[in-house]
Amino acid sequence: MASDNQSETVSGPSNPSIPYDVPTSARGYGWMLGGKDNYEIDRKFILSTVPSFPEVVDICRQNRQFLYRAVRHLTREQGIRQFIDMGCGLPTDNNVHQVAQRFAPDARVVYVDVDPIVLAHGRALLADDSSTTVIMGDMRDQDAILNHPDLTRLIDFDEPVATLFLSVGHHLVDADDPRRILRTIVDRSAPGSFVGFSQVICEDPERGAAMTRHIAGGGVPWQTRTPAEVDVLLEGLEPLEPGVVNLVDWRPDPDQPALEPVDADLVPYLGVTDANKGIYEYGGVLRKPQ
């Protein structure tokens, strides 16, 4: 188990808006990326998950590497200058605004997350950046997000925009109507806009259902899907090459920036997906037709 001082970098327990009694996806995901803004309950939950689903550590890190490649492509090759990052998670290296502004200094970014820790850390990070902001919002309430004054200050929906739903599709269960959520932002966006989407899938429905029961039972909203179920959510959008795929196959780049090392407790799970192919992060970049 990681040392107790790892959790001391987050806001203290005097903040009643921060959930301490259940794990959160942002904090658990951040830990698997090598971050330190988490609590013991988050680490225990991840460590309870990896014996049955050891792929999750690789999947998390592969998604983060995909983020870099996708944002780089959208800025450098597609000319996108505005991004909305839904369910952005805790700040780490090579966040969306850092990647986008590396290739397009005039890029504007709005981060959205429901976790109050993300809001606190994001605002501290972006205090001196007028082209980037973070707002607190629930992805399921797209109207509230899209009408937020901090978003409308930076995002012009008359121009193409890239909206990122990266590694958050599995947090939108069928009862949330994820297709409606995606269509709300797509319908608001100009033709030629893009959606980056990824989520954990399992090709074995029974194992996928077991994964859903375990993670949802731990207090994190979750639905593992099959590739075909994800494809239905994305109907009407045009995938860029190589399509909607295992993220390791989306324009791989062995020379892209490395991620932070993981905690020692997670090292045994690195590389598991080299042999275990049934559970992986599935996604891509898709265009709204002109």
Rosetta silent file (secondary structure, phi, psi, omega in degrees, C-alpha in Angstrom):
SEQUENCE: MASDNQSETVSGPSNPSIPYDVPTSARGYGWMLGGKDNYEIDRKFILSTVPSFPEVVDICRQNRQFLYRAVRHLTREQGIRQFIDMGCGLPTDNNVHQVAQRFAPDARVVYVDVDPIVLAHGRALLADDSSTTVIMGDMRDQDAILNHPDLTRLIDFDEPVATLFLSVGHHLVDADDPRRILRTIVDRSAPGSFVGFSQVICEDPERGAAMTRHIAGGGVPWQTRTPAEVDVLLEGLEPLEPGVVNLVDWRPDPDQPALEPVDADLVPYLGVTDANKGIYEYGGVLRKPQ
SCORE:     score description
SCORE:     0.000 S_00000001
   1 L     0.000  140.668  178.728    0.000    0.000    0.000 S_00000001
   2 L   -62.769  154.180 -178.578    1.202    3.469   -0.795 S_00000001
   3 L   -66.642  154.177 -176.121    2.392    5.535    2.128 S_00000001
   4 H   -61.802  -28.335 -176.403   -0.143    7.700    3.929 S_00000001
   5 H   -68.988  -10.016  178.195    1.557   10.925    2.869 S_00000001
   6 H   -64.982  -33.211 -177.256    0.422   10.239   -0.666 S_00000001
   7 H   -85.185   -6.392 -174.544   -3.093   11.353    0.232 S_00000001
   8 H   -78.660   -6.980  179.964   -2.011   14.495    2.023 S_00000001
   9 H   -80.821  -12.322  178.596   -1.616   16.473   -1.208 S_00000001
  10 L   -92.077  168.954 -179.032   -5.389   16.696   -1.681 S_00000001
  11 L   -57.893  144.137 -175.068   -7.731   18.990    0.182 S_00000001
  12 L   -71.075  167.958 -173.709   -8.144   18.009    3.790 S_00000001
  13 L   -70.144    2.373  176.169  -11.204   16.257    5.250 S_00000001
  14 L   -75.649  -12.762 -179.498  -12.651   19.567    6.432 S_00000001
  15 L   -85.951  106.719 -173.975  -14.148   20.064    2.952 S_00000001
  16 L   -72.142  -14.095 -177.933  -17.639   18.484    3.150 S_00000001
  17 L   -81.268  -12.348 -177.567  -18.174   18.554   -0.631 S_00000001
  18 L   -93.673  124.397 -179.286  -15.395   16.036   -1.277 S_00000001
  19 L   -74.932  122.751  179.521  -16.442   12.367   -0.944 S_00000001
  20 L  -109.015  -14.619 -173.633  -14.126   10.512    1.431 S_00000001
  21 L   -94.968   -5.319  176.519  -16.246    7.432    2.099 S_00000001
  22 L  -136.402  152.087  174.865  -16.308    6.124   -1.495 S_00000001
  23 L   -70.920  156.748  173.191  -13.657    5.951   -4.213 S_00000001
  24 L  -122.472  151.332 -177.949  -13.916    8.331   -7.145 S_00000001
  25 H   -64.589  -39.171 -178.178  -12.973    7.662  -10.728 S_00000001
  26 H   -62.299  -44.083 -177.623  -10.851   10.815  -10.999 S_00000001
  27 H   -72.011  -41.456  178.285   -8.716    9.936   -7.986 S_00000001
  28 H   -65.333  -43.138  177.629   -8.366    6.239   -8.875 S_00000001
  29 H   -61.440  -44.193  178.763   -7.535    7.040  -12.496 S_00000001
  30 H   -60.289  -38.550  179.255   -5.026    9.624  -11.333 S_00000001
  31 H   -63.579  -40.997 -179.847   -3.297    7.088   -9.091 S_00000001
  32 H   -69.670  -17.033  175.089   -2.857    4.666  -11.997 S_00000001
  33 L   -89.580    1.539 -179.119   -1.261    7.527  -13.953 S_00000001
  34 L    95.311    8.871 -178.806    1.303    8.035  -11.210 S_00000001
  35 L   -79.897  165.928 -176.165   -0.532   10.896   -9.501 S_00000001
  36 L  -118.177    3.047 -177.715   -0.596   11.585   -5.776 S_00000001
  37 L   -92.748   78.217 -177.085   -3.951   13.312   -5.314 S_00000001
  38 L  -155.331  172.500  179.083   -5.894   10.383   -3.875 S_00000001
  39 L  -119.304  168.458  179.720   -6.986    8.719   -0.656 S_00000001
  40 H   -58.593  -36.594 -178.836   -6.502    5.299    0.842 S_00000001
  41 H   -63.708  -32.712  177.305  -10.055    4.358   -0.139 S_00000001
  42 H   -69.697  -44.149 -178.887   -9.212    5.011   -3.805 S_00000001
  43 H   -66.908  -40.693  178.505   -6.044    2.942   -3.662 S_00000001
  44 H   -62.443  -38.413 -179.581   -7.775    0.091   -1.834 S_00000001
  45 H   -66.266  -43.805  177.256  -10.492    0.018   -4.447 S_00000001
  46 H   -61.547  -43.215 -179.094   -8.020   -0.191   -7.321 S_00000001
  47 H   -69.102  -21.487  173.669   -6.092   -2.902   -5.501 S_00000001
  48 H   -80.665  -17.840 -176.851   -9.345   -4.837   -5.020 S_00000001
  49 H   -89.513  -39.134 -170.496  -10.015   -4.579   -8.763 S_00000001
  50 L   -67.505  -25.943  176.583   -6.708   -5.603  -10.311 S_00000001
  51 L   -61.030  -38.541 -179.849   -6.656   -9.259   -9.159 S_00000001
  52 L   -90.715  -29.245 -176.515   -9.727  -10.000  -11.297 S_00000001
  53 L  -132.292   67.931 -174.550   -9.249   -7.279  -13.913 S_00000001
  54 L   -66.295  -14.108 -178.550   -5.497   -6.629  -14.118 S_00000001
  55 H   -66.224  -18.894 -168.743   -5.889   -4.911  -17.491 S_00000001
  56 H   -63.325  -29.322 -178.901   -7.194   -1.701  -15.920 S_00000001
  57 H   -68.501  -49.689  176.345   -3.743   -0.257  -15.172 S_00000001
  58 H   -59.566  -44.337 -176.463   -2.548   -0.571  -18.769 S_00000001
  59 H   -58.624  -45.532  179.488   -5.919    0.601  -20.075 S_00000001
  60 H   -58.158  -45.599 -176.020   -5.808    3.763  -17.999 S_00000001
  61 H   -73.883  -34.828  176.608   -2.332    4.624  -19.195 S_00000001
  62 H   -65.568  -36.180  177.101   -3.056    3.747  -22.817 S_00000001
  63 H   -64.347  -40.899 -179.691   -6.022    6.112  -22.757 S_00000001
  64 H   -65.111  -37.046  177.258   -3.829    8.928  -21.485 S_00000001
  65 H   -68.078  -35.614  175.764   -1.341    8.303  -24.278 S_00000001
  66 H   -62.440  -39.514  178.364   -4.220    8.337  -26.771 S_00000001
  67 H   -53.629  -46.828 -179.673   -5.242   11.755  -25.455 S_00000001
  68 H   -59.413  -48.682 -176.525   -1.878   13.169  -26.471 S_00000001
  69 H   -66.477  -39.093 -178.527   -2.036   11.698  -29.980 S_00000001
  70 H   -67.182  -47.141 -179.006   -5.659   12.705  -30.529 S_00000001
  71 H   -66.529  -39.860  176.744   -5.224   16.316  -29.392 S_00000001
  72 H   -59.080  -45.378 -179.943   -2.007   16.653  -31.360 S_00000001
  73 H   -64.082  -43.417 -176.657   -3.762   15.415  -34.488 S_00000001
  74 H   -64.730  -37.383  179.767   -6.780   17.657  -33.990 S_00000001
  75 H   -79.081  -47.385 -171.154   -4.680   20.791  -33.579 S_00000001
  76 H   -79.071  -38.483 -174.069   -1.914   20.088  -36.052 S_00000001
  77 L  -102.586  -28.753 -175.812   -3.768   18.250  -38.819 S_00000001
  78 L  -106.553   -6.601  176.015   -7.412   19.313  -38.445 S_00000001
  79 L    74.302   18.335 -179.312   -6.942   22.951  -37.393 S_00000001
  80 L   -73.222  135.847 -178.926   -9.046   22.691  -34.232 S_00000001
  81 L  -125.432    6.957  176.546   -8.527   25.589  -31.844 S_00000001
  82 E  -144.046  136.973 -174.121  -11.173   24.914  -29.181 S_00000001
  83 E  -134.012  143.144  168.290  -11.678   21.882  -26.963 S_00000001
  84 E  -120.959  122.611 -177.779  -14.151   20.739  -24.325 S_00000001
  85 E  -108.419   99.354 -178.043  -12.821   17.944  -22.106 S_00000001
  86 E   -81.435  129.816 -178.639  -15.755   16.172  -20.436 S_00000001
  87 L    64.181   50.818 -168.386  -14.856   14.247  -17.288 S_00000001
  88 L   -67.921  -26.702 -176.849  -11.316   15.565  -17.498 S_00000001
  89 L    78.352 -177.962 -177.220  -10.006   14.063  -14.258 S_00000001
  90 L   -72.963  146.127  178.518   -7.212   15.415  -12.118 S_00000001
  91 L   -60.567  141.092  174.729   -4.448   17.488  -13.723 S_00000001
  92 L  -146.177 -161.015  178.021   -1.302   15.575  -14.669 S_00000001
  93 L   -75.787  150.827  177.383    1.371   15.938  -17.334 S_00000001
  94 L    53.970   51.846  170.368    0.343   16.713  -20.921 S_00000001
  95 L   -67.282  169.056 -174.674   -3.160   17.884  -20.112 S_00000001
  96 H   -56.751  -46.521 -176.335   -5.339   18.863  -23.082 S_00000001
  97 H   -66.941  -32.053  179.525   -4.475   22.562  -22.953 S_00000001
  98 H   -69.829  -41.066  178.463   -0.752   21.823  -22.690 S_00000001
  99 H   -69.107  -48.175 -177.240   -0.795   19.512  -25.704 S_00000001
 100 H   -61.008  -44.878 -176.057   -3.076   21.740  -27.768 S_00000001
 101 H   -76.401  -15.561  172.573   -1.155   24.931  -27.026 S_00000001
 102 H   -66.855  -36.543 -177.508    2.149   23.230  -27.784 S_00000001
 103 H  -101.797  -18.068  178.787    0.993   22.848  -31.387 S_00000001
 104 L  -147.921   91.776 -174.861   -1.445   25.776  -31.526 S_00000001
 105 L   -57.776  -20.443 -179.713   -0.704   28.523  -28.976 S_00000001
 106 L   -91.055    8.668 -179.277   -4.100   30.138  -29.615 S_00000001
 107 L   -67.379  145.035  179.025   -6.044   27.001  -28.621 S_00000001
 108 E  -118.702  140.802 -173.657   -8.785   27.394  -25.997 S_00000001
 109 E  -137.080  135.072  171.491   -9.816   24.624  -23.590 S_00000001
 110 E  -118.258  121.317  175.120  -12.705   24.096  -21.167 S_00000001
 111 E   -94.754  142.052  178.974  -12.356   21.269  -18.656 S_00000001
 112 E  -132.668  130.920  174.055  -15.476   19.743  -17.079 S_00000001
 113 E  -155.319  155.198 -179.577  -15.657   17.382  -14.121 S_00000001
 114 L   -93.861  -11.314 -177.180  -18.067   16.541  -11.326 S_00000001
 115 L   -84.043  122.164 -177.722  -15.353   15.877   -8.712 S_00000001
 116 H   -63.661  -24.791  176.185  -14.741   18.966   -6.518 S_00000001
 117 H   -65.332  -38.458  177.814  -11.071   18.046   -6.116 S_00000001
 118 H   -61.025  -43.603 -179.768  -10.652   18.399   -9.881 S_00000001
 119 H   -60.299  -46.706 -177.888  -12.197   21.856   -9.724 S_00000001
 120 H   -63.719  -46.172 -178.679   -9.880   22.983   -6.921 S_00000001
 121 H   -70.582  -38.902 -179.969   -6.708   21.677   -8.522 S_00000001
 122 H   -64.413  -42.336  179.912   -7.680   22.814  -11.993 S_00000001
 123 H   -65.182  -36.233  176.995   -8.394   26.355  -10.906 S_00000001
 124 H   -65.543  -41.519 -178.563   -5.066   26.545   -9.115 S_00000001
 125 H   -66.468  -34.955 -170.693   -3.249   25.260  -12.188 S_00000001
 126 L  -104.318   14.382 -173.874   -5.039   27.616  -14.563 S_00000001
 127 L   -54.954  -33.859 -175.954   -5.155   30.761  -12.426 S_00000001
 128 L  -106.739   16.805 -176.045   -2.999   32.725  -14.882 S_00000001
 129 L  -116.606  101.786 -176.643   -4.329   31.192  -18.126 S_00000001
 130 L   -76.498  -10.593 -178.261   -7.191   33.204  -19.654 S_00000001
 131 L   -96.018    1.649 -176.713   -7.545   30.763  -22.565 S_00000001
 132 E  -140.896  140.897  177.206   -8.345   27.752  -20.379 S_00000001
 133 E  -146.262  166.221  175.696  -10.840   27.150  -17.602 S_00000001
 134 E  -129.298  133.923  177.999  -12.346   24.358  -15.526 S_00000001
 135 E  -125.300  152.042  176.678  -15.996   24.143  -14.540 S_00000001
 136 E   -90.627  125.531 -178.679  -17.848   21.760  -12.279 S_00000001
 137 L  -164.749  153.609  178.575  -20.551   19.899  -14.136 S_00000001
 138 L   -96.782  122.391 -177.868  -22.214   16.528  -14.565 S_00000001
 139 L   -53.430  -27.003 -177.732  -21.806   15.107  -18.070 S_00000001
 140 L   -71.024  -17.697  179.601  -25.384   13.876  -17.905 S_00000001
 141 L  -109.761   74.295 -175.815  -26.632   17.475  -17.827 S_00000001
 142 H   -65.421  -34.279 -179.051  -25.239   18.744  -21.106 S_00000001
 143 H   -61.693  -43.009  179.805  -27.541   21.765  -21.274 S_00000001
 144 H   -64.149  -39.893 -179.963  -26.189   23.134  -17.992 S_00000001
 145 H   -66.596  -48.636 -173.215  -22.608   22.592  -19.130 S_00000001
 146 H   -71.066  -18.187  176.917  -23.048   24.081  -22.589 S_00000001
 147 L  -101.928    6.060  179.575  -24.772   27.168  -21.204 S_00000001
 148 L   -65.819  133.412 -176.122  -22.239   27.753  -18.423 S_00000001
 149 H   -60.863  -31.637  178.130  -20.886   31.311  -18.738 S_00000001
 150 H   -70.054  -29.739  176.399  -17.262   30.187  -18.415 S_00000001
 151 H   -76.204  -46.032 -177.553  -17.776   27.800  -21.320 S_00000001
 152 H   -67.499  -20.703  175.989  -19.596   30.252  -23.551 S_00000001
 153 H   -67.103  -33.484 -173.973  -16.849   32.810  -22.906 S_00000001
 154 H  -105.327  -25.113 -172.197  -14.260   30.542  -24.553 S_00000001
 155 L  -107.998  126.849  176.425  -16.178   28.296  -26.946 S_00000001
 156 L  -107.238  106.873 -175.450  -17.751   29.533  -30.189 S_00000001
 157 L   -75.795   -2.098  172.293  -20.161   26.879  -31.415 S_00000001
 158 L   -82.051   -9.407  177.071  -20.288   28.525  -34.827 S_00000001
 159 L  -115.194  154.484 -179.969  -16.737   27.245  -35.345 S_00000001
 160 L   -58.073  140.258  179.552  -15.566   23.615  -35.222 S_00000001
 161 L  -133.720  148.462  173.901  -14.913   22.330  -31.708 S_00000001
 162 E  -107.156  122.059  176.202  -13.485   19.050  -30.428 S_00000001
 163 E  -107.570  128.214 -175.091  -15.335   17.521  -27.474 S_00000001
 164 E  -107.890  123.706  171.448  -13.493   14.780  -25.623 S_00000001
 165 E  -117.916   70.525 -170.664  -15.237   11.979  -23.763 S_00000001
 166 L   -96.519  120.433 -178.554  -12.081   10.027  -22.987 S_00000001
 167 L    57.356   34.024  175.839  -12.362    7.015  -20.716 S_00000001
 168 L  -123.635   -9.539  179.947  -15.718    8.247  -19.474 S_00000001
 169 H   -57.143  -36.673 -179.590  -18.155    6.318  -21.671 S_00000001
 170 H   -70.689  -14.427  175.461  -18.205    3.474  -19.150 S_00000001
 171 H   -85.354   -6.020  177.520  -19.346    5.940  -16.451 S_00000001
 172 L  -104.035  101.824 -178.391  -22.503    6.645  -18.485 S_00000001
 173 L   -78.995  166.133 -176.407  -24.855    3.723  -17.909 S_00000001
 174 H   -57.141  -33.888  179.714  -27.725    2.958  -20.246 S_00000001
 175 H   -63.762  -21.712  177.335  -30.182    4.648  -17.858 S_00000001
 176 H   -78.970  -11.763 -176.722  -28.287    7.913  -18.461 S_00000001
 177 L    59.356   65.814 -176.105  -29.026    7.658  -22.207 S_00000001
 178 H   -60.797  -28.773  177.937  -25.427    8.179  -23.343 S_00000001
 179 H   -65.249  -39.523  176.117  -26.446    8.577  -26.977 S_00000001
 180 H   -61.124  -41.853 -179.520  -28.589   11.579  -25.979 S_00000001
 181 H   -60.853  -46.599  179.339  -25.625   13.028  -24.094 S_00000001
 182 H   -65.656  -42.374 -176.797  -23.365   12.699  -27.118 S_00000001
 183 H   -67.743  -29.348 -179.907  -25.978   13.993  -29.528 S_00000001
 184 H   -60.123  -48.351 -179.912  -26.629   17.096  -27.411 S_00000001
 185 H   -73.315  -36.350  179.157  -23.077   18.395  -27.890 S_00000001
 186 H   -63.767  -43.121 -179.206  -22.859   17.131  -31.469 S_00000001
 187 H   -65.855  -32.100  179.547  -26.090   18.913  -32.408 S_00000001
 188 H   -75.107  -26.931 -172.454  -24.823   22.142  -30.814 S_00000001
 189 L   -80.561  153.090  177.895  -21.457   21.946  -32.601 S_00000001
 190 L   -68.982  151.821  171.342  -20.692   23.282  -36.055 S_00000001
 191 L   -54.039  143.923 -175.935  -20.309   20.857  -38.977 S_00000001
 192 L    87.047    1.732  173.627  -16.717   19.673  -39.138 S_00000001
 193 L   -76.445  170.585 -175.689  -16.488   19.422  -35.367 S_00000001
 194 E  -130.789  154.147  170.446  -15.020   16.335  -33.700 S_00000001
 195 E  -125.239  125.687  168.222  -15.741   13.950  -30.842 S_00000001
 196 E   -98.583  127.176 -174.508  -12.989   11.977  -29.142 S_00000001
 197 E  -138.042  139.000  171.027  -14.516    8.989  -27.373 S_00000001
 198 E  -154.176  151.537  175.749  -13.198    5.997  -25.485 S_00000001
 199 E  -158.241  159.538  178.133  -14.456    3.500  -22.955 S_00000001
 200 E   -73.550  131.970  176.671  -13.532    0.149  -21.449 S_00000001
 201 E  -126.860  160.793  173.866  -15.012   -2.777  -23.351 S_00000001
 202 E  -136.599  129.682 -178.712  -15.012   -6.538  -22.897 S_00000001
 203 L   -77.096  -15.271  176.700  -15.565   -8.949  -25.736 S_00000001
 204 L  -101.037  107.048 -175.878  -16.883  -11.569  -23.270 S_00000001
 205 H   -57.515  -35.094 -178.927  -20.296  -10.324  -22.057 S_00000001
 206 H   -68.055  -43.761  178.299  -20.179  -12.453  -18.884 S_00000001
 207 H   -68.300  -36.840  176.704  -16.789  -11.140  -17.810 S_00000001
 208 H   -61.580  -40.747  178.245  -17.879   -7.651  -18.764 S_00000001
 209 H   -65.304  -37.523  177.496  -20.950   -7.993  -16.552 S_00000001
 210 H   -65.047  -38.697  177.336  -18.750   -9.171  -13.667 S_00000001
 211 H   -63.836  -42.509  177.756  -16.542   -6.122  -14.132 S_00000001
 212 H   -60.533  -45.469 -179.321  -19.607   -3.880  -14.078 S_00000001
 213 H   -61.787  -42.165 -177.625  -20.878   -5.479  -10.869 S_00000001
 214 H   -66.099  -49.704 -174.194  -17.535   -5.095   -9.128 S_00000001
 215 H   -72.900  -44.898  177.753  -16.871   -1.463  -10.036 S_00000001
 216 H   -63.663  -35.064  178.211  -20.459   -0.247   -9.688 S_00000001
 217 H   -66.542  -20.892  177.006  -20.687   -2.143   -6.411 S_00000001
 218 L   -85.576   -0.765  176.775  -17.745   -0.115   -5.151 S_00000001
 219 L   101.757    4.218  178.774  -19.654    3.117   -5.644 S_00000001
 220 L  -104.797  119.509  178.127  -18.313    4.179   -9.061 S_00000001
 221 L   -55.548  131.841 -171.863  -20.963    4.449  -11.818 S_00000001
 222 L  -159.861  140.948  168.627  -19.923    1.929  -14.459 S_00000001
 223 L  -147.613  108.145  172.345  -21.077   -0.101  -17.452 S_00000001
 224 L   -72.164  135.676  179.429  -18.662   -2.243  -19.413 S_00000001
 225 E  -120.272  171.808  170.476  -19.857   -2.575  -23.009 S_00000001
 226 L   -93.071  162.950  175.987  -18.989   -4.624  -26.073 S_00000001
 227 H   -55.569  -39.699 -179.049  -17.491   -2.959  -29.161 S_00000001
 228 H   -63.701  -37.528  179.055  -20.822   -3.324  -30.966 S_00000001
 229 H   -67.141  -36.400  176.553  -22.655   -1.517  -28.156 S_00000001
 230 H   -68.618  -40.682  179.633  -20.212    1.384  -28.341 S_00000001
 231 H   -56.985  -36.717  178.968  -20.562    1.541  -32.113 S_00000001
 232 H   -63.538  -39.517  179.998  -24.297    2.103  -31.692 S_00000001
 233 H   -62.407  -29.133 -172.302  -23.628    5.116  -29.443 S_00000001
 234 L  -100.354    6.744 -179.462  -21.419    6.667  -32.130 S_00000001
 235 L   -57.737  140.313  179.436  -23.693    6.133  -35.140 S_00000001
 236 L    96.876  -11.708  176.100  -23.923    9.167  -37.409 S_00000001
 237 L  -103.617  153.233 -175.684  -20.338   10.286  -36.799 S_00000001
 238 E  -104.129  109.031 -179.120  -17.494    9.652  -39.244 S_00000001
 239 E   -67.409  136.824  169.356  -14.473    7.928  -37.678 S_00000001
 240 L   -74.374  155.516  176.057  -11.059    9.145  -38.728 S_00000001
 241 L   -60.661  139.236    9.736   -8.600    6.466  -39.773 S_00000001
 242 L   -93.723   22.784  179.199   -7.941    3.876  -38.403 S_00000001
 243 L    99.060 -163.445  175.804  -11.524    3.922  -37.094 S_00000001
 244 L   -93.672  114.927 -165.707  -12.867    3.052  -33.644 S_00000001
 245 E  -145.189  174.411  164.862  -10.322    0.581  -32.342 S_00000001
 246 E   -55.832  128.153 -171.456   -8.273   -0.615  -29.383 S_00000001
 247 H   -59.596  -24.987  178.789   -6.553    2.650  -28.454 S_00000001
 248 H   -66.609  -17.402 -178.996   -3.083    1.143  -28.757 S_00000001
 249 H   -98.743    3.329 -179.857   -3.831    0.813  -32.476 S_00000001
 250 L   -90.756   97.933  177.184   -4.927    4.437  -32.979 S_00000001
 251 L    46.133   58.695 -176.190   -1.975    6.063  -34.764 S_00000001
 252 L   -60.351  146.861 -178.939    0.650    4.651  -32.366 S_00000001
 253 L  -141.777  100.660 -177.781    3.726    6.757  -31.713 S_00000001
 254 L   -66.678  -12.676 -176.518    6.570    5.159  -29.745 S_00000001
 255 L  -100.746    7.570  179.713    8.282    8.547  -29.396 S_00000001
 256 L   -71.798  161.534 -176.004    5.463   10.401  -27.641 S_00000001
 257 L   -57.351  142.579 -179.674    6.142   11.726  -24.106 S_00000001
 258 L   -76.458  157.224  175.009    6.348    9.103  -21.373 S_00000001
 259 L   -88.304  164.816  173.817    3.926    8.909  -18.465 S_00000001
 260 L   -64.532  148.527  176.762    4.846    9.181  -14.810 S_00000001
 261 L   -66.734  153.860  179.932    5.856    5.852  -13.215 S_00000001
 262 L   -86.452  163.422  173.237    3.211    3.985  -11.243 S_00000001
 263 L   -59.458  150.717 -177.328    3.202    3.220   -7.552 S_00000001
 264 H   -56.407  -32.422 -179.391    5.113    0.072   -6.607 S_00000001
 265 H   -65.735  -20.738 -177.185    1.842   -1.721   -5.797 S_00000001
 266 H  -101.415  -10.484 -177.722    0.761   -1.404   -9.432 S_00000001
 267 H   -55.156  -39.849 -178.804    4.032   -2.321  -11.140 S_00000001
 268 H   -61.488  -15.968 -176.191    3.132   -6.059  -11.376 S_00000001
 269 H   -97.817   -5.077  177.577    0.163   -5.172  -13.581 S_00000001
 270 L   -67.620  134.478  177.657    2.050   -3.181  -16.192 S_00000001
 271 L    85.897    1.620 -178.458    2.101   -4.919  -19.561 S_00000001
 272 H   -59.636  -36.010 -176.422   -0.755   -7.308  -18.770 S_00000001
 273 H   -71.476   -8.019  173.861   -2.617   -6.293  -21.928 S_00000001
 274 H   -63.441  -31.688 -179.491    0.228   -7.603  -24.061 S_00000001
 275 L  -107.792  -36.126 -178.821   -1.188  -11.068  -23.369 S_00000001
 276 L   -90.595  110.735 -172.482   -4.723  -10.365  -22.146 S_00000001
 277 L  -107.527   -3.105 -171.433   -6.669   -9.085  -25.138 S_00000001
 278 L   -80.125  -26.294  177.797  -10.303   -9.446  -24.041 S_00000001
 279 E  -118.009  128.408 -179.984  -10.638   -6.214  -22.055 S_00000001
 280 E  -159.380  171.101  176.825   -9.311   -2.976  -23.516 S_00000001
 281 E   -90.461  125.793 -171.889  -10.049    0.700  -24.079 S_00000001
 282 E  -116.503  129.065 -179.749  -11.992    1.146  -27.306 S_00000001
 283 E   177.664 -166.165 -179.791  -12.369    4.454  -29.073 S_00000001
 284 E   173.290 -168.372  177.237  -11.230    6.942  -31.644 S_00000001
 285 E  -116.227  129.433 -174.612  -11.754   10.403  -33.093 S_00000001
 286 E  -127.876  146.333 -177.336  -14.934   11.024  -35.078 S_00000001
 287 E  -105.124  140.152  168.557  -16.096   13.934  -37.230 S_00000001
 288 L   -74.973  127.570 -176.722  -19.528   15.524  -37.428 S_00000001
 289 L   -59.174  146.675  177.913  -20.428   15.391  -41.114 S_00000001
 290 L   -69.101    0.000    0.000  -20.254   18.636  -43.082 S_00000001
